[in-house]
Amino acid sequence: MRRDMGIRVLDLCCCSGGAGVGFRDAGADYVEGWDIVDRPRYPFAFRQGDALEVLRDVAYLRTFDFIHASPPCQAKCTLTKGTNAKLAGRYVDLYPEVRDLMYASGVPGSIENPSSRPDMVLCGEMFGLGVIRHRKFELVNWSAPAPEHVKHRGPVRGWRHGVWRDGPYVAAYGNGGGKGTVVEMQDAMDIRWTDVREELTEAIPPAYTECVLRQFLNA
Ligand SMILES: C[S@@+](CC[C@H](N)C(=O)[O-])C[C@H]1O[C@@H](n2cnc3c(N)ncnc32)[C@H](O)[C@@H]1O
């Protein structure tokens, strides 16, 4: 690791920076986010562009200590497989190419995607958050023991098949059916710097990537 420049993290498919804030909280000195869409709320250095183009520039990748990518999950996520199955063909699955390019770079990192190898499976209850939001992290070019999953305290609150279920967790996805409000999602994930619903529904809670980078730095 190049300690002379501090810890540098590249955050690909960064959206408004849930993952990025977690890297900063774990001790990263420089976090640089890339997204295909302009994300003016991203709280660190932001570049608009295609993650695959960035991943093809190996010399650039090697200026970073850690690379993270959250390629969009719509191609494989539970909602697309179930309720919105007819939409699945519209989404491109970036995961295979992102994975191949990240391994080939030799730089350590993580990929968060439904197709990721589940080296670390994190959920909000592990960090005392108000969401369940299971997310799989594949550790690229390094390894660490998987943290223990913890028992949930109850259901996610909202309507399911016409029945209201109360519970300690906010439904931080979609619309209607008792899904969380913007403020509830902000509180539940500890994300205060964006109030854009789409960004909140896509966000990785910062506690997750803080955990991943801390494990890497300890390893
Ligand atoms: C699941 S969200 C990422 C969540 C984010 N890591 C966070 O912590 O909040 C996926 C993001 O990938 C972006 N995206 C989609 N295709 C992309 C591409 N080819 N290159 C870069 N970003 C892309 C989307 O605009 C979206 O913001």
The ligand as an SDF file (V2000), in Angstrom:
LIG
                    3D

 27 29  0  0  0  0  0  0  0  0999 V2000
  -26.7310    0.1240   -6.9150 C   0  0  0  0  0  0  0  0  0  0  0  0
  -26.2910    1.7500   -7.3820 S   0  0  0  0  0  0  0  0  0  0  0  0
  -24.8030    1.9770   -6.4670 C   0  0  0  0  0  0  0  0  0  0  0  0
  -24.9910    2.3220   -5.0090 C   0  0  0  0  0  0  0  0  0  0  0  0
  -23.8110    3.0530   -4.4290 C   0  0  0  0  0  0  0  0  0  0  0  0
  -22.6040    2.2840   -4.4510 N   0  0  0  0  0  0  0  0  0  0  0  0
  -24.0610    3.5280   -3.0170 C   0  0  0  0  0  0  0  0  0  0  0  0
  -23.3630    3.1160   -2.1300 O   0  0  0  0  0  0  0  0  0  0  0  0
  -24.9830    4.3180   -2.8020 O   0  0  0  0  0  0  0  0  0  0  0  0
  -25.7000    1.5230   -9.0240 C   0  0  0  0  0  0  0  0  0  0  0  0
  -25.1820    2.7870   -9.6970 C   0  0  0  0  0  0  0  0  0  0  0  0
  -24.4940    2.3940  -10.8930 O   0  0  0  0  0  0  0  0  0  0  0  0
  -24.6190    3.4480  -11.8220 C   0  0  0  0  0  0  0  0  0  0  0  0
  -24.2300    2.9080  -13.1430 N   0  0  0  0  0  0  0  0  0  0  0  0
  -24.9730    2.1590  -13.9950 C   0  0  0  0  0  0  0  0  0  0  0  0
  -24.2340    1.7930  -15.0660 N   0  0  0  0  0  0  0  0  0  0  0  0
  -22.9920    2.3350  -14.8840 C   0  0  0  0  0  0  0  0  0  0  0  0
  -21.7840    2.3210  -15.6350 C   0  0  0  0  0  0  0  0  0  0  0  0
  -21.6890    1.6620  -16.7990 N   0  0  0  0  0  0  0  0  0  0  0  0
  -20.7190    2.9930  -15.1540 N   0  0  0  0  0  0  0  0  0  0  0  0
  -20.8090    3.6880  -13.9850 C   0  0  0  0  0  0  0  0  0  0  0  0
  -21.9240    3.7300  -13.2230 N   0  0  0  0  0  0  0  0  0  0  0  0
  -22.9950    3.0580  -13.6680 C   0  0  0  0  0  0  0  0  0  0  0  0
  -26.0480    3.8940  -11.6600 C   0  0  0  0  0  0  0  0  0  0  0  0
  -26.2240    5.2080  -12.1600 O   0  0  0  0  0  0  0  0  0  0  0  0
  -26.2280    3.7920  -10.1320 C   0  0  0  0  0  0  0  0  0  0  0  0
  -25.9640    5.0330   -9.5280 O   0  0  0  0  0  0  0  0  0  0  0  0
  1  2  1  0
  2  3  1  0
  2 10  1  0
  3  4  1  0
  4  5  1  0
  5  6  1  0
  5  7  1  0
  7  8  2  0
  7  9  1  0
 10 11  1  0
 11 12  1  0
 11 26  1  0
 12 13  1  0
 13 14  1  0
 13 24  1  0
 14 15  1  0
 14 23  1  0
 15 16  2  0
 16 17  1  0
 17 18  1  0
 17 23  2  0
 18 19  1  0
 18 20  2  0
 20 21  1  0
 21 22  2  0
 22 23  1  0
 24 25  1  0
 24 26  1  0
 26 27  1  0
M  CHG  2   2   1   9  -1
M  END
$$$$
